[in-house]
Amino acid sequence: MTAPNSLVWAVVSDPGLRRTSNEDSYSVRPDVNLFVVADGMGGHVAGEVASRVAVEAIEAFIQETAGADKNRTWPFPFDPTLSVEANRLRAAFRLANRRIASAIADSQELRGMATTASSILFGGTHACVGHVGDSRVYLLRDGELHQITHDHSWVEEQVRAGTMTASAARQHPWRNVVTRALAGGEDPEVDVFEVSPVPGDRYLLCSDGLFGVVGDDLIAGILGRKDATLEEICRALIDAANDRGGPDNITTLVLAIDAG
């Protein structure tokens, strides 16, 4: 599976061992260079709806604005300090939030639903990352794993403040409490930033069902395997999470910048 700009990808999603349904959703749109992972919250039906609505809304806006420039009519004020791609992703996330609000207004049983979302939008020489919640984007470069998104979660705030270790955060009873999500309320603050991919890079978009139980060293070891296809790497990451109890849904989306 190949997209423009020597980009190769694979994705696998699994309910885990303790859930009867999968509330994660994802989008792979190599035709518009968009990749998204979303983790729904709010219960069996509502979580699935929230993540699906968000992914579909993000996908639709990115497709609609392919080739757009700063002079088009934007649904939100254009931020001149950001690239066009960053403005596109930020607007897409905010429109997704409004789509969730509409879905909640139409159905009382969906009240309280929300979703995280993490995405990468690739351009000619760079890529833009968009992020809300506690799904993550990692970069593996030269054998070193870097978490390039910051979790919007209570435990991550404690880790960054130095009052909790990363290992303690994985065990804390409040580890699933997010401080920012697409939930249908006010327009969310969306983290958007640019990265400069280089040949050999591997990016991992994943829901917390992976990193909540699998440490960075093991993630790095699996993600860096040269003797496996990207799909095998995705499945190996999911197997690692399930070997540790598989307490949550797990989605792994791996992107590789082909070195030629």
C-alpha positions in Angstrom: 0.0 0.0 0.0 1.7 3.1 -1.2 0.9 6.8 -1.3 2.7 9.7 -3.0 6.0 10.9 -1.6 7.4 7.4 -1.0 5.0 6.8 1.8 4.1 3.3 2.8 1.5 2.4 5.4 -0.4 -0.3 7.3 -3.1 -0.3 9.9 -4.7 -2.9 12.2 -7.4 -2.4 14.8 -8.4 -4.9 17.5 -11.0 -4.8 20.3 -8.5 -6.2 22.9 -9.3 -9.0 25.3 -11.8 -7.3 27.7 -14.1 -5.3 25.4 -16.9 -6.7 23.3 -16.8 -3.8 20.9 -14.2 -1.6 19.3 -14.8 2.1 19.8 -11.6 3.1 17.8 -11.9 4.4 14.3 -9.3 5.3 11.8 -8.9 6.8 8.3 -6.2 6.0 5.7 -6.6 8.3 2.8 -3.3 8.2 0.8 -5.1 10.0 -2.1 -5.1 13.1 0.1 -2.1 12.1 2.3 -4.3 12.0 5.4 -4.0 9.4 8.3 -6.2 9.5 11.4 -6.7 7.4 14.6 -9.6 8.2 17.0 -10.6 6.6 20.3 -14.2 7.0 21.2 -15.6 7.4 24.7 -19.0 7.3 26.2 -20.0 3.6 26.2 -20.6 0.8 23.7 -22.7 2.6 21.1 -21.8 6.2 21.8 -18.0 5.8 21.7 -18.2 4.1 18.3 -20.4 6.8 17.0 -18.2 9.6 18.3 -15.0 8.3 16.8 -16.6 7.4 13.5 -18.3 10.9 13.1 -15.0 12.6 13.9 -13.0 10.6 11.4 -15.6 11.1 8.7 -15.8 14.8 9.3 -12.0 15.3 9.3 -11.7 13.2 6.2 -14.4 15.1 4.3 -13.0 18.5 5.1 -9.4 17.5 4.1 -10.7 16.1 0.8 -12.8 19.2 0.2 -9.9 21.6 0.8 -7.2 19.7 -1.2 -5.3 22.4 -3.1 -6.8 25.2 -1.1 -4.8 28.3 -0.2 -5.2 31.0 2.5 -7.5 33.0 0.2 -10.4 30.5 0.3 -13.3 31.0 2.6 -12.5 29.2 5.8 -15.1 28.1 8.4 -12.8 29.5 11.2 -10.5 32.5 11.2 -7.3 31.7 9.2 -4.2 31.8 11.4 -1.4 33.4 9.4 1.2 32.0 11.8 0.3 28.5 10.7 0.7 26.8 7.3 -2.3 26.1 5.1 -2.1 22.4 6.1 -2.1 23.3 9.8 -5.1 25.5 9.3 -6.9 22.7 7.3 -6.3 20.2 10.1 -7.3 22.6 12.9 -10.5 23.5 11.0 -11.2 19.8 10.3 -11.0 18.9 14.0 -13.2 21.8 15.0 -15.8 20.8 12.4 -15.7 17.3 13.7 -16.5 18.6 17.1 -19.5 20.4 15.7 -20.6 17.3 13.9 -20.5 15.4 17.2 -22.6 18.2 18.8 -25.2 17.8 16.0 -25.3 14.0 16.5 -25.8 14.5 20.3 -28.6 16.9 19.7 -30.3 14.4 17.4 -30.1 11.5 19.8 -30.4 11.6 23.6 -28.7 8.2 23.9 -25.5 9.8 22.6 -25.2 12.4 25.3 -21.8 12.3 26.9 -20.0 10.8 24.0 -16.6 12.1 22.9 -13.5 11.1 21.1 -9.8 11.6 20.9 -8.1 12.1 17.5 -4.6 12.2 16.2 -3.7 12.7 12.6 -0.9 13.3 10.1 -1.4 15.3 6.9 1.6 14.9 4.5 2.7 17.6 2.1 5.4 17.7 -0.5 8.4 18.2 1.9 6.8 18.3 5.3 3.9 17.0 7.3 1.4 18.5 9.8 0.3 16.7 13.0 -3.1 17.4 14.5 -4.0 16.2 18.0 -6.7 16.3 20.7 -6.9 13.9 23.6 -4.7 11.0 24.6 -4.2 9.0 21.4 -0.5 9.4 20.4 1.8 10.0 17.4 5.3 8.6 17.7 8.4 9.0 15.5 11.1 6.4 15.2 14.2 8.0 13.7 17.7 6.4 13.7 16.5 3.8 16.1 15.2 6.3 18.7 11.5 6.6 19.6 10.1 10.0 20.2 6.6 10.8 21.4 5.7 13.8 19.3 2.3 14.5 20.8 1.5 15.4 24.4 -1.4 13.6 26.0 -4.3 15.8 27.1 -4.9 13.7 30.2 -4.8 14.2 33.9 -2.0 11.7 34.5 0.2 13.2 31.7 -0.2 16.6 33.3 1.2 15.1 36.5 4.1 13.4 34.7 5.0 16.7 33.0 4.8 18.5 36.4 7.2 15.9 37.8 4.7 14.6 40.4 4.2 11.2 38.8 6.4 8.8 36.9 5.4 7.5 33.5 5.2 3.9 34.9 2.9 5.1 37.8 0.7 6.9 35.3 0.1 3.7 33.4 -1.3 2.1 36.6 -3.1 5.1 38.0 -6.9 4.7 38.4 -7.4 8.1 36.7 -5.2 7.2 33.7 -8.2 7.3 31.3 -9.3 10.8 32.4 -8.8 13.1 29.4 -8.6 16.9 29.8 -9.3 17.7 26.2 -11.5 15.8 23.6 -13.9 16.3 20.7 -17.1 16.3 22.8 -19.5 18.6 21.0 -18.9 21.6 23.3 -17.0 24.8 22.6 -14.5 24.8 19.7 -11.6 22.8 21.1 -8.0 23.9 21.2 -6.2 21.7 18.7 -2.5 21.0 18.9 -1.1 21.5 15.4 2.6 21.5 14.4 4.8 20.6 11.5 7.4 17.9 11.2 10.0 17.3 8.4 10.0 13.6 7.5 13.3 12.1 6.2 13.9 8.8 4.4 13.9 5.9 7.0 11.4 7.6 9.4 8.6 5.5 10.8 5.5 7.1 12.4 3.1 5.3 14.7 -0.4 6.6 15.3 -2.1 4.6 18.1 -4.9 4.6 20.7 -4.1 4.3 24.4 -4.9 0.6 24.3 -1.3 0.1 23.1 0.9 2.5 25.2 -1.3 2.0 28.3 0.3 -1.4 28.8 3.3 -1.5 26.4 6.4 0.4 27.3 8.4 2.6 24.9 11.4 0.3 24.7 9.2 -2.5 23.4 7.3 -0.3 21.1 10.6 1.0 19.6 11.9 -2.5 19.2 8.9 -3.7 17.3 8.5 -0.5 15.2 12.1 -0.7 14.1 12.0 -4.3 12.8 13.5 -4.6 9.4 12.5 -8.3 8.9 8.8 -7.6 9.0 6.2 -5.9 6.8 4.4 -2.9 8.3 1.2 -5.0 8.7 3.2 -7.6 10.7 4.6 -4.7 12.8 1.1 -3.5 13.5 0.0 -6.9 14.5 3.0 -7.5 16.7 2.3 -4.3 18.6 -1.3 -5.4 19.1 -0.1 -8.8 20.2 2.2 -7.1 22.8 -0.8 -5.3 24.2 -2.9 -8.4 24.3 -0.1 -10.3 25.9 -0.3 -7.8 28.8 -4.0 -8.3 29.3 -5.5 -6.3 26.3 -7.7 -4.2 28.6 -8.7 -1.7 25.9 -9.3 -1.4 22.2 -6.0 -1.2 20.3 -5.4 0.6 16.9 -1.9 0.8 15.4 -1.3 2.7 12.2 2.3 2.7 10.9 3.7 5.0 8.2 7.2 4.6 6.7 9.1 7.1 4.6 10.6 4.8 2.0 14.4 5.2 1.9 14.2 4.2 -1.8 
